[in-house]
Amino acid sequence: MAEQKDVELLFVDDEPKVLIGFKRLLYGLPDGWKSHFAASVDEALGGMARIEIDVVISDISMPGKSGFDLLQEIRQTASGEDSPVLILTGNSESSLKR
């Protein structure tokens, strides 16, 4: 019987307190779930080059590249075409909806 692969989650946010909040929320995840954290789009892409990420949860507004930039870069890779990406924001501006 083949061993089941872990589910790899990647959280991306430039606010350290938000990432700490996610870490606290996810403390004690059951076996088979692993969480990773990045403070920028470039850091996230670097992590994705090393680890096969199953789900990306990203903020929109970050200095430099945004969560939308990250989504675009993920979609341009063969392995990222169908990868689930959840975009989060505390910004209620309707122009952010695409």
N, C-alpha and C positions, 0 to 999 in steps of 0.2 A: 504494500500500500504506500503510495507516494505521500510524502510529508507536505502539508499545506503551507504555502508561502505566507509570510507575515504581511499585513496591510500596513503600508508605509504612508503616513500623513505628513505633509509639509505645511507649516504655518509661516506666513511671511508678513511682517509688519515692522515699520521703523521705530515704533514706540516700544521700548523695553518693558514697560508696565503691562502692555497688552500681551506680549509674549509670555511674561510671567503669569498673567491671568490664565492664559491657555494651558500653561504647564501645570498650574494648580488644578484646573478643571479636569485635566487628563491624567492626573496622578492616579496610579493604580489601575491603569487600563488593563483589561484582561490579556492573557497571553495571546500572541498573534497580532497585536496592534502596536505599532511603534510610531512615535511622534518625533519630528525634526523641526527645527526652528531657524529662520533666517531673518536678518534685519534689513535686507535690501533685495532688489531684483537680481543683481549680479551674484550675491551670495546664494540666493535660491537656485539660480541656474547652475552655479558651481556644484551645489549639493545634488542637483538632479543629474549632473554628469557622472556622479559617483554612485548614486543610489537610485534604484528604480522606484520612483514615487508613484503611488496609486491615486492620491487625492491631494490637490493643492488648495489651501485656504489662504486668501491674500487680501490685504487692505488695498484700497484704490490709491489713496493719496500718500505718496512717499517722495522724498527728495530724489531728484534725478529721474529714474524710470518709475512709472506708475504700475499699479496692478494690471491695468489694461495692456501696458507694454509687456509685462510678464506673460499674460494670456496670449498675446500675439506671438511671442517668441516660442512658447510651448506649442502652439498650434502649427508652427512652421517645421517642427520636427516630426519625423515619421512615427515615433513612439508616443508623441503628445497629441496627435490628431483627435483622438477620442478620449483623452484623459479628462476626468471630471475636475473642474476648477470652480471653486466657490469664491465669489468676490464679496467682501464685507466692507462696510463704511459707516462711519458715524455722521457722514455728511448727507443732509436731506435734499440737496440740490437736484432737481429733476433732470437737469441736463446730463447727469452722470449715467442715466439709464440708457442702455444701447440695445 
